[in-house]
Amino acid sequence: METRDISMKISRRGGELVGVSIIMPTWLEKRENGSFCVKLPLLGDIQSYAESEEDVTVAVNEVVELFCRAAEKFGKGLEKELELLGWVQSLPKAKNKTVALLRYKSNNSPVFESMAQTGLPTALSFNFSTSAVC
């Protein structure tokens, strides 16, 4: 996965989070007991666990959704929390703030570029408009 592809789109309506779409690498490690550890270093080095390979997608979806919900409820909002982790706005901030596009800032580091290419390309999309964010 190329670092230029790592991105996130955050949609809001009336200031409320209604949708998030993410493209980023994730890493999967098979453990001795046969379960899997999923690593998401671009979201604060979050890790999640799955009993089987089929459960990996569920684990990734759950941990990313909970990250978004926690950033909204307990943090300063998803965009601000991501900026603390190295994500940067890729469009000028709009006055109405209905859509934010972010990219992960890699500083063109050859080490980061190489690392990103070893991750599994993961694309996720969440719709928060049907249920209130915690």
C-alpha positions as CSV (number, residue, x, y, z in Angstrom):
1,M,0.0,0.0,0.0
2,E,1.4,3.4,-1.0
3,T,1.4,6.1,1.8
4,R,-0.4,8.5,-0.5
5,D,-3.4,6.1,-0.4
6,I,-3.7,6.3,3.4
7,S,-6.7,8.6,3.9
8,M,-9.8,9.2,5.9
9,K,-13.1,11.1,5.1
10,I,-15.1,12.3,8.0
11,S,-18.7,13.5,7.3
12,R,-20.8,15.6,9.7
13,R,-24.3,16.9,9.7
14,G,-25.1,19.7,12.2
15,G,-21.8,19.1,13.8
16,E,-22.6,15.5,14.5
17,L,-20.5,12.6,13.2
18,V,-22.5,10.8,10.5
19,G,-19.9,8.9,8.5
20,V,-16.3,7.8,8.3
21,S,-14.5,6.2,5.4
22,I,-10.9,5.0,5.9
23,I,-8.2,3.5,3.7
24,M,-5.1,2.4,5.8
25,P,-2.8,-0.5,6.3
26,T,-3.3,-3.0,9.1
27,W,-1.1,-5.8,10.3
28,L,-2.1,-9.3,11.2
29,E,0.0,-11.6,13.4
30,K,-0.9,-15.2,14.0
31,R,-0.4,-16.2,17.6
32,E,0.8,-19.5,19.0
33,N,-2.7,-20.5,20.1
34,G,-4.1,-20.0,16.6
35,S,-5.8,-16.7,17.3
36,F,-4.9,-13.5,15.5
37,C,-3.6,-10.1,16.7
38,V,-4.6,-7.2,14.4
39,K,-2.5,-4.1,14.7
40,L,-3.5,-0.6,13.7
41,P,-0.5,1.7,14.4
42,L,-2.0,4.6,12.6
43,L,-4.8,4.8,15.2
44,G,-2.5,5.1,18.2
45,D,-1.2,1.5,17.9
46,I,-4.5,0.0,18.8
47,Q,-4.5,-3.8,18.8
48,S,-7.5,-6.2,18.6
49,Y,-7.8,-9.9,18.7
50,A,-9.7,-12.5,16.7
51,E,-10.3,-16.2,17.3
52,S,-10.2,-17.1,13.7
53,E,-9.2,-15.5,10.3
54,E,-12.9,-15.0,9.6
55,D,-13.3,-12.9,12.7
56,V,-10.4,-10.5,11.8
57,T,-12.7,-8.2,9.7
58,V,-15.2,-8.0,12.6
59,A,-12.4,-7.2,15.0
60,V,-11.0,-4.4,12.8
61,N,-14.5,-2.9,12.2
62,E,-15.3,-3.0,15.9
63,V,-12.1,-1.4,17.1
64,V,-12.1,1.4,14.4
65,E,-15.8,2.2,15.1
66,L,-15.1,2.3,18.9
67,F,-12.1,4.5,18.3
68,C,-14.3,7.0,16.4
69,R,-17.0,6.9,19.0
70,A,-14.6,7.4,21.9
71,A,-12.9,10.3,20.1
72,E,-16.2,12.0,19.8
73,K,-17.5,11.3,23.3
74,F,-14.3,11.5,25.5
75,G,-11.8,13.4,23.3
76,K,-11.9,16.7,21.4
77,G,-13.6,15.2,18.4
78,L,-12.3,12.7,15.8
79,E,-10.4,15.2,13.6
80,K,-8.5,16.6,16.6
81,E,-7.7,13.2,18.0
82,L,-6.4,12.1,14.6
83,E,-4.2,15.2,14.3
84,L,-2.5,14.2,17.6
85,L,-1.7,10.9,16.0
86,G,-0.1,12.4,12.9
87,W,-3.0,12.8,10.5
88,V,-3.3,16.1,8.7
89,Q,-6.1,17.9,7.0
90,S,-5.7,17.6,3.2
91,L,-8.3,20.3,2.4
92,P,-8.6,23.7,3.9
93,K,-11.0,23.6,6.8
94,A,-14.5,24.5,5.7
95,K,-16.6,27.0,7.7
96,N,-19.5,24.6,7.7
97,K,-17.3,21.6,8.6
98,T,-19.5,19.0,6.9
99,V,-16.6,17.0,5.4
100,A,-13.0,16.6,6.5
101,L,-10.4,14.8,4.4
102,L,-7.3,13.7,6.3
103,R,-4.1,12.0,5.2
104,Y,-1.5,10.3,7.4
105,K,1.7,12.5,7.5
106,S,4.7,10.2,6.8
107,N,7.3,12.9,6.3
108,N,8.4,10.9,3.2
109,S,10.4,8.6,5.5
110,P,11.8,5.6,3.6
111,V,11.3,3.5,6.7
112,F,7.6,4.4,6.9
113,E,7.1,3.9,3.2
114,S,8.6,0.4,3.4
115,M,6.5,-0.4,6.5
116,A,3.3,0.8,4.9
117,Q,3.8,-1.5,2.0
118,T,4.0,-4.5,4.3
119,G,0.5,-3.8,5.8
120,L,-2.7,-5.3,4.5
121,P,-4.7,-2.6,2.6
122,T,-7.9,-2.1,4.6
123,A,-10.9,0.0,3.5
124,L,-13.7,0.6,6.0
125,S,-16.8,2.7,6.0
126,F,-19.1,3.5,8.9
127,N,-22.5,5.2,8.9
128,F,-23.2,6.8,12.3
129,S,-26.4,8.6,11.2
130,T,-28.6,5.6,12.1
131,S,-27.5,5.5,15.7
132,A,-26.3,8.2,18.0
133,V,-22.6,8.3,18.7
134,C,-22.2,7.2,22.3
